[in-house]
Amino acid sequence: MKARKMLIFLVVLIASVSVMAGCSGKKKEEGTAKKLETVRILYPGERSDRMNDFLEHEFAEKMAADLGLKVEVVFVPWAQYWEQKDIMLAANEPIDLYWDGLPDLSTIVNKKQARVLDDLIENYGQDMLKVLPAEQLQGATIDGKIYGIPSSYAPSSAMYQLVAVRQDLLEAVGMTDIKTAEDLKEFATKAKAKFPELKGPADIVFKPLTRYFADEQYNWIAVEDLVVFGEESKKAYSYYETDAFQKVAKFNREMTKSGLYSEDLTIKYNERDSRMQTGLYLWVEGSVGKEMEIINAVKANAPDARVKTYLLAQDKPRYITAAGGEVLGIPVNAPNPEGAMKLINWIYKSKENYLFALYGVEGKDYKIEDGRINKLTPSEFFYEWMFRNQNYQLFGPEVSQESIDQYKSWDDQAIRSASLGFRFNNEKVKNIETALKEVAGKDLAAIRSGFVDFETGYPKAIQKLKKAGIDEYVAEVQRQLDEFLTKK
């Protein structure tokens, strides 16, 4: 009897210990989960099934193990991204990291959408600094303070001045290359006749056309393309009043009257890359290596497609004008700015981390053979162009060695613009800038695209621009530019 009672006692004791251990383990797991800090990223584009699975599993596990973070990605379609970004940040929604354009840096800063990052970089970004030189960070600096991480550390001369062309279609209509604006028109005309099912250009490429028509090379140094910097004169000019703009507008007017441009090029301007990727369009504004970025997406819809990037007016000088064309920003009211910087730093810490974030799991999503990266799944992970770094960059097997060599040597003969690192602070002319943006968006964009008769529309639009304060605005840009150049 005593033995039986003792046995029952031992069974109950063991069961109690097991329950307590289970509770303790559960509490320990809950405690571990509670330790994870959330980082919320605002991100342009669509969430693919594989990207969703990656974020929920492999990436989530890696972030938890390496950084103690839980990363949430809020996807917003490209067409609504900039508007939604402004709305969400103005409403102080919990966003820790987002992407935007460097040309609008002063606007971003004055809207309090970007915080000063110097201390965060000092405390949490030291690995990043090993592969991002100080000159790169200077591209997102105002008054000596860093407000963002310029994305895409790569060759960048003639930024925004290139055209990515469907080379297979170009050759199909009997042409070999593109050198002039007239070549573009000839290509579009021949393609329309030979391939009536195609939809023409995906983009008006006004910046490459400006390069071609301008006597002096320009780069843009204010919002909404309002002001350009003359590389030779070292002066600021109202872009819409330059001879180059007038020639661009007249060229595009002829393209429109010839039926070569569709209305989407103005009313859905920001969807230009998406259009190109449907396989139904002829060209889009390019950048160094653009064909490498978009070829897989184009081939998904046009399997025989080949894309090649051209620089109009190749004999004119190429200037390095910006440290990347975009920027990663951390909002002033970000709940977890430290976590956001830790995440950026982690991506750049090693080639292994970089490839994991941009391409997924090796052996499952990609493999490396003979120094080339071969994607095994068609899904996008974190955009390669958004984090591109020439210290880690790999090329796909479909990219010719000639293209790679040209890409790597692209900046060898380039000239550093005197305006490199200049960031206009619009604080004193914000109201004027708002009025100018309205005129530019409502009147001059349509003229630039050729959808409004130039002879009747242009004088009226310039009159509105003058009334809105363009002369005062340019004078303020010039004042700050002179200060910058003097200090430099």
C-alpha positions in Angstrom: 0.0 0.0 0.0 2.8 2.4 1.0 4.6 1.5 -2.2 1.5 2.2 -4.3 1.0 5.6 -2.6 4.7 6.4 -3.1 4.3 5.5 -6.8 1.3 7.8 -7.2 3.2 10.6 -5.4 6.1 10.2 -7.8 3.9 10.3 -10.9 2.1 13.4 -9.6 5.5 15.0 -8.8 6.9 14.3 -12.2 3.8 15.6 -13.9 3.9 18.8 -11.8 7.6 19.3 -12.7 6.8 18.8 -16.4 4.0 21.3 -16.3 6.1 23.8 -14.5 8.9 23.2 -17.0 6.5 23.6 -19.9 5.2 26.9 -18.4 8.7 28.1 -17.8 9.7 27.2 -21.4 6.6 28.9 -22.7 7.3 32.0 -20.7 10.9 31.9 -21.9 9.7 31.8 -25.6 7.2 34.6 -24.9 10.0 36.6 -23.3 12.2 36.0 -26.4 9.5 37.1 -28.7 8.8 40.2 -26.7 12.5 41.2 -27.0 12.1 41.5 -30.8 12.0 45.2 -31.8 9.8 46.1 -34.8 11.2 47.9 -37.9 8.5 49.0 -40.4 9.6 49.7 -44.0 7.5 51.7 -46.5 8.3 50.1 -49.9 7.2 50.7 -53.5 5.9 47.8 -55.6 3.9 44.6 -55.3 4.4 41.8 -52.8 5.1 38.6 -54.7 4.3 35.2 -53.2 7.9 34.2 -52.8 8.8 37.6 -51.3 6.0 37.2 -48.8 7.2 33.7 -47.9 10.8 35.0 -47.6 9.8 37.8 -45.3 7.7 35.6 -43.1 10.3 32.8 -42.8 14.0 32.9 -43.9 14.3 36.7 -43.6 12.3 36.8 -40.3 14.5 34.1 -38.8 17.7 35.9 -39.9 16.6 39.3 -38.5 15.5 37.8 -35.2 18.8 35.8 -34.8 21.2 38.5 -36.0 19.6 41.8 -34.9 16.7 40.9 -32.6 14.3 42.6 -35.1 10.9 41.9 -36.5 10.8 43.6 -40.0 7.5 44.5 -41.4 7.3 45.7 -45.0 4.4 47.9 -46.1 4.1 47.6 -49.9 2.5 50.5 -51.9 2.0 50.2 -55.7 4.3 52.3 -57.7 1.6 54.6 -59.1 0.5 55.6 -55.6 3.8 55.4 -53.8 4.9 59.1 -53.5 1.4 60.3 -52.6 0.9 57.6 -50.0 4.4 58.3 -48.6 3.5 61.9 -48.0 0.2 61.1 -46.5 1.5 58.4 -44.2 4.5 60.4 -42.9 2.3 63.5 -42.4 0.0 61.4 -40.3 2.9 60.1 -38.2 2.2 56.5 -39.1 4.8 54.2 -37.6 7.4 54.1 -40.5 11.0 53.6 -39.7 12.5 53.5 -43.2 11.5 54.5 -46.7 12.9 55.2 -50.1 12.7 58.4 -52.1 14.5 60.6 -54.6 17.6 62.6 -53.8 16.6 65.6 -56.0 13.8 66.3 -53.5 16.1 66.0 -50.4 15.4 69.6 -49.1 11.7 69.1 -49.5 11.9 65.8 -47.6 13.9 67.5 -44.8 11.7 70.5 -44.5 8.6 68.3 -44.3 10.4 66.6 -41.4 10.3 63.3 -43.3 14.0 62.7 -42.7 16.0 63.0 -39.5 19.7 63.7 -39.1 21.6 60.4 -39.2 25.1 61.3 -38.1 24.7 59.9 -34.6 22.9 56.8 -35.8 25.6 56.1 -38.3 28.3 56.7 -35.7 26.6 54.2 -33.3 25.1 51.6 -35.6 26.5 52.1 -39.1 30.2 51.5 -39.0 30.1 48.3 -41.1 28.2 50.3 -43.8 31.0 52.9 -43.9 33.5 50.3 -45.0 31.7 50.0 -48.4 30.0 53.4 -48.7 32.7 56.2 -48.9 32.1 59.6 -47.3 31.7 61.1 -50.8 28.6 58.9 -51.3 27.0 60.1 -48.1 27.8 63.7 -49.1 25.1 63.2 -51.7 22.4 63.3 -48.9 24.0 66.1 -46.8 22.6 69.6 -46.1 24.6 72.1 -44.1 27.0 69.4 -43.1 24.4 67.0 -41.7 23.5 63.6 -43.2 19.8 63.1 -43.8 19.8 59.9 -45.8 21.7 56.9 -47.2 22.2 57.4 -51.0 21.3 54.2 -52.6 23.2 52.6 -55.6 26.9 53.2 -55.0 27.9 52.5 -58.6 29.1 54.3 -61.8 26.9 57.3 -62.2 28.1 59.8 -64.8 25.4 61.2 -67.1 22.8 60.2 -64.6 19.3 60.4 -66.1 20.7 61.1 -69.5 20.6 57.6 -71.1 18.0 55.7 -73.0 17.3 52.0 -72.6 16.2 50.7 -76.0 14.7 47.4 -77.2 17.7 46.4 -79.3 16.0 43.4 -80.8 13.2 45.6 -82.2 15.8 48.3 -83.3 17.6 45.7 -85.4 14.3 44.2 -86.7 13.5 47.5 -88.4 16.9 47.7 -90.0 18.7 50.0 -87.5 21.9 49.2 -85.5 22.2 52.0 -82.9 20.9 55.2 -81.5 23.0 58.4 -81.5 20.6 61.3 -82.0 17.0 62.4 -81.2 16.3 61.9 -84.9 17.4 58.3 -84.6 14.8 57.8 -81.8 12.1 59.3 -84.0 13.1 57.1 -87.0 13.0 54.0 -84.8 9.6 54.8 -83.4 8.3 55.5 -86.9 9.6 52.3 -88.4 8.5 50.2 -85.4 4.9 51.6 -85.7 4.8 50.5 -89.3 6.3 47.1 -88.9 4.9 46.2 -85.4 1.4 47.8 -85.2 0.6 45.7 -82.1 3.3 47.6 -80.1 2.6 50.8 -78.2 5.5 53.0 -79.0 7.9 54.6 -76.5 7.3 54.0 -72.8 8.8 57.4 -71.9 9.5 60.8 -73.4 13.0 60.7 -72.0 13.2 64.5 -71.7 16.5 64.5 -69.8 18.4 62.5 -72.4 16.8 64.8 -75.0 17.9 67.9 -73.0 21.5 66.5 -73.1 21.3 66.2 -76.8 19.8 69.7 -77.5 21.7 71.7 -74.9 24.8 73.7 -75.9 26.0 73.6 -72.2 25.5 70.4 -70.2 22.9 70.8 -67.3 22.1 68.9 -64.2 19.0 69.4 -62.1 19.3 71.0 -58.7 15.8 71.7 -57.4 12.4 70.0 -57.2 10.0 69.4 -60.1 12.9 69.9 -62.5 12.6 73.7 -62.0 16.2 74.7 -62.0 19.3 73.4 -63.7 23.0 74.0 -63.1 25.2 74.9 -66.1 28.3 72.8 -65.9 30.5 75.4 -67.8 28.9 78.7 -66.6 28.5 77.4 -63.0 25.1 79.2 -62.9 21.5 78.3 -62.0 18.9 78.6 -64.7 15.1 78.2 -65.0 15.0 75.0 -66.9 11.7 75.7 -68.6 13.1 78.9 -70.0 16.2 77.4 -71.6 16.7 77.0 -75.3 17.2 73.3 -74.7 13.8 72.9 -73.1 12.1 74.7 -76.0 13.9 72.3 -78.5 12.8 69.3 -76.4 9.2 70.5 -76.3 9.1 71.1 -80.1 10.7 67.7 -80.8 8.1 66.0 -78.6 5.3 68.0 -80.3 6.3 66.5 -83.6 6.4 63.0 -82.0 2.9 63.5 -80.7 1.5 64.9 -84.0 3.0 61.9 -85.8 1.1 59.6 -83.5 4.2 58.2 -81.8 3.4 59.1 -78.2 0.5 57.8 -76.2 -1.4 59.9 -73.6 0.0 57.6 -70.9 3.3 59.2 -71.2 2.0 62.3 -69.3 -1.1 61.2 -67.3 0.7 58.0 -66.1 4.3 59.3 -66.2 5.5 57.4 -63.1 4.4 54.1 -64.6 7.0 54.3 -67.4 9.2 51.5 -66.1 6.2 49.2 -65.6 5.2 50.0 -69.2 8.6 49.0 -70.5 8.5 45.7 -68.7 5.3 44.6 -70.5 7.4 44.0 -73.6 5.2 46.2 -75.7 7.2 49.4 -75.7 10.4 50.7 -77.4 12.4 52.6 -74.9 12.5 54.2 -71.4 14.9 56.6 -69.6 18.0 54.6 -68.7 20.8 54.7 -66.3 24.2 52.9 -66.2 23.3 49.2 -66.1 19.6 49.7 -66.6 19.4 46.9 -69.1 20.7 44.5 -66.5 18.0 45.6 -64.1 15.0 45.2 -66.4 15.9 42.5 -68.9 14.4 39.6 -66.9 11.1 41.4 -66.4 10.9 42.4 -70.1 11.8 38.8 -71.2 9.0 37.4 -69.1 6.6 39.1 -71.5 8.8 39.2 -74.6 11.2 36.2 -74.5 13.4 37.3 -77.4 13.9 40.8 -76.1 17.3 42.4 -75.8 17.8 45.8 -74.1 20.7 48.1 -74.7 21.4 51.5 -73.1 22.5 54.4 -75.3 23.9 57.9 -74.5 22.8 60.6 -76.9 25.4 63.0 -78.1 28.3 60.7 -77.0 30.9 63.3 -77.9 29.6 65.7 -75.2 31.2 65.4 -71.7 29.7 63.2 -69.0 29.5 64.7 -65.5 29.2 62.9 -62.2 26.4 64.9 -60.6 24.9 62.8 -57.8 25.9 60.1 -55.4 23.1 57.8 -56.6 19.8 59.0 -57.7 17.7 57.9 -54.7 18.0 57.9 -50.9 16.9 55.7 -48.0 15.4 58.0 -45.3 14.5 57.6 -41.6 11.5 59.8 -40.6 11.9 62.3 -37.8 9.1 60.5 -35.9 10.3 57.0 -36.7 9.5 54.7 -33.7 12.7 52.7 -34.1 15.4 54.7 -35.9 18.1 52.6 -34.3 16.6 49.4 -35.7 16.3 51.0 -39.2 20.0 51.9 -39.2 21.0 48.5 -37.8 19.1 46.9 -40.7 20.8 49.0 -43.4 24.2 48.4 -41.7 23.5 44.6 -41.6 22.8 44.5 -45.4 26.1 46.2 -46.1 28.1 44.3 -43.5 29.0 41.4 -45.7 28.5 40.1 -49.2 26.6 37.1 -47.7 24.1 39.5 -46.1 23.9 41.6 -49.2 23.1 38.7 -51.5 20.6 37.2 -49.0 18.6 40.4 -48.8 18.6 41.1 -52.6 18.4 37.6 -54.0 17.1 35.3 -51.3 18.4 31.9 -50.3 21.4 30.5 -52.1 20.6 27.2 -53.8 16.9 27.9 -53.6 16.5 31.3 -55.1 19.9 31.8 -56.8 23.2 30.2 -57.4 26.6 31.5 -58.3 28.6 29.9 -61.2 31.8 31.3 -62.7 31.4 34.5 -60.8 27.9 35.2 -62.2 24.6 35.1 -60.3 21.9 33.0 -61.8 18.3 33.6 -60.4 16.4 30.4 -59.9 13.1 32.1 -59.1 11.6 35.1 -61.0 10.5 36.9 -57.8 11.9 40.2 -56.8 13.4 40.4 -53.3 14.6 43.7 -51.9 15.4 45.7 -55.1 19.0 45.3 -56.2 19.2 48.8 -57.6 18.0 50.2 -54.2 21.0 48.8 -52.4 23.5 48.3 -55.2 27.1 48.5 -54.1 30.0 48.0 -56.5 32.0 46.2 -53.8 29.5 43.3 -53.8 27.7 43.6 -57.2 27.3 40.5 -59.3 26.1 40.1 -62.9 23.8 37.6 -64.5 24.9 35.0 -67.1 22.9 36.9 -69.8 24.9 40.1 -69.4 27.8 40.2 -71.9 31.3 40.7 -70.7 31.5 43.8 -73.0 28.6 45.3 -71.1 30.2 44.5 -67.8 33.5 46.0 -68.8 31.8 49.2 -70.1 29.8 49.5 -66.9 32.9 49.2 -64.7 34.9 51.7 -66.6 32.0 54.1 -67.3 33.2 56.8 -64.9 36.9 56.6 -66.0 36.6 59.5 -68.4 33.9 61.4 -66.5 34.2 64.9 -65.0 33.1 65.6 -61.4 30.5 68.3 -61.5 31.3 71.4 -59.4 27.8 71.0 -58.0 28.4 67.5 -56.7 27.1 67.5 -53.1 25.0 70.6 -53.4 21.6 70.3 -51.9 19.2 73.3 -52.2 17.4 74.3 -49.0 13.9 75.5 -49.9 13.0 76.8 -46.5 12.9 80.5 -47.5 10.9 79.9 -50.7 8.6 77.1 -49.8 5.4 79.0 -50.8 6.9 80.1 -54.1 8.1 76.5 -54.8 4.6 75.2 -54.2 3.2 77.6 -56.7 5.9 76.8 -59.2 5.3 73.1 -58.9 1.6 73.6 -59.7 2.5 75.5 -62.9 5.1 72.9 -63.8 2.7 70.0 -63.2 -0.4 71.5 -64.8 1.0 73.4 -67.7 4.7 72.7 -68.5 4.6 68.9 -68.2 2.1 68.7 -71.1 4.2 71.1 -73.2 7.3 69.2 -72.4 5.6 66.0 -73.5 4.3 67.5 -76.7 0.6 67.2 -75.9 0.0 71.0 -76.1 0.7 73.2 -79.1 4.0 74.9 -78.3 3.5 78.2 -80.1 0.3 79.0 -78.2 0.8 77.1 -74.9 4.4 77.9 -74.1 4.2 81.7 -73.8 1.1 81.4 -71.5 2.8 78.8 -69.3 6.0 80.9 -68.9 3.9 83.9 -68.0 2.3 81.8 -65.2 5.8 80.7 -64.1 7.0 84.2 -63.9 3.9 85.2 -61.9 4.5 82.3 -59.5 8.0 83.6 -58.7 10.5 81.7 -60.8 13.0 84.6 -60.9 13.0 84.9 -57.1 13.3 81.2 -56.7 16.3 80.9 -59.1 18.0 83.8 -57.3 17.7 81.9 -54.0 19.2 78.8 -55.6 22.0 80.9 -57.1 22.7 82.5 -53.7 23.1 79.1 -52.0 25.0 77.7 -54.9 27.5 80.6 -54.8 28.0 79.9 -51.1 28.5 76.2 -51.7 31.0 76.8 -54.5 32.9 79.4 -52.5 33.3 77.0 -49.5 34.2 74.1 -51.8 
